[in-house]
Amino acid sequence: MSYDLLVEIGYVSDEKIDVDARLELVELAEEAGYSLKELRDLFEDGRADIGGWAVEFTKLAEEIAKLYPDVEFSMRACGEEFRDTCVREFKGGEVEFAAGPWEY
């Protein structure tokens, strides 16, 4: 993927997502075309520049949230186009709040 995407994570809970702790997460990342380094940077540092589209990464984040239902976090993915932006808040492994992407 060559499209530039900035993704940010903000943890609400004290627990954090450990990318290397779950084989299912590794498999999800590979299937979606993301490297483990990109996901480590994101979930450890709270921010990562990766390739892809906001809506595609949001789908992956929704699957990751299901693997970690005890981790409450927010995610913002911003693409090159202003409307290619998605915001999600996850609680109990489910989407608690969703906004975007917006249509042209």
C-alpha positions in Angstrom: 0.0 0.0 0.0 1.4 3.4 -0.9 -1.2 5.7 0.6 0.0 7.6 3.6 -2.0 7.2 6.8 -1.4 8.6 10.3 -3.0 6.4 13.0 -3.1 7.4 16.7 -4.2 5.4 19.7 -5.2 6.7 23.1 -5.6 4.3 26.0 -8.4 4.9 28.5 -7.7 1.8 30.6 -4.4 1.0 32.3 -4.0 -2.2 30.2 -2.4 -1.9 26.8 -2.3 -4.0 23.7 0.7 -6.2 23.4 1.1 -6.9 19.7 3.4 -9.9 20.3 1.2 -11.6 22.9 -1.5 -13.0 20.6 -0.9 -15.1 17.5 -4.4 -14.1 16.3 -3.2 -10.4 16.1 -0.2 -11.4 14.1 -2.3 -13.3 11.7 -4.8 -10.4 11.3 -2.0 -8.0 10.6 -0.5 -10.2 7.9 -3.9 -10.8 6.3 -4.6 -7.1 6.2 -1.1 -6.3 4.8 0.4 -4.5 7.8 3.8 -5.2 9.3 4.2 -6.1 13.0 6.6 -3.2 13.3 3.8 -0.8 12.2 1.5 -2.2 14.8 4.1 -2.3 17.5 4.9 1.4 16.9 1.2 2.2 17.0 0.2 0.3 20.1 3.4 1.0 22.1 4.1 4.7 21.1 0.5 5.7 20.4 1.2 6.9 16.9 2.4 5.4 13.6 2.6 6.4 9.9 1.5 3.4 7.9 0.3 2.6 4.4 -3.4 2.1 3.7 -6.8 3.8 3.9 -8.5 4.9 7.1 -11.6 2.7 6.6 -9.4 -0.4 6.0 -7.3 0.2 9.1 -10.5 0.8 11.1 -11.8 -2.6 10.2 -8.5 -4.1 11.5 -8.7 -2.1 14.7 -12.3 -3.4 15.3 -10.9 -7.0 15.1 -8.0 -6.2 17.4 -10.4 -4.7 20.0 -12.3 -8.0 20.0 -9.1 -9.8 20.9 -8.5 -7.4 23.9 -11.9 -6.7 25.4 -10.3 -5.5 28.7 -8.4 -2.8 26.9 -10.4 0.4 26.4 -8.9 2.7 23.8 -9.6 5.3 21.1 -8.3 5.3 17.6 -8.0 8.0 15.0 -6.9 7.3 11.4 -6.2 10.2 9.1 -5.4 9.7 5.4 -4.1 12.2 2.9 -7.6 13.4 2.0 -9.3 15.4 4.7 -12.4 13.2 4.6 -10.4 10.0 4.7 -10.6 10.1 8.5 -12.1 7.6 11.0 -12.5 7.9 14.7 -13.4 4.9 16.9 -13.7 4.4 20.7 -13.6 0.8 21.9 -14.9 -0.6 25.2 -15.5 -4.3 26.1 -14.2 -5.3 22.6 -16.9 -3.4 20.9 -17.2 0.0 19.1 -18.7 2.5 21.6 -18.4 5.5 19.3 -17.8 5.8 15.5 -17.4 8.7 13.1 -16.2 8.6 9.5 -15.1 8.2 6.9 -17.1 10.9 5.2 -18.4 10.7 1.6 -17.5 13.2 -1.1 
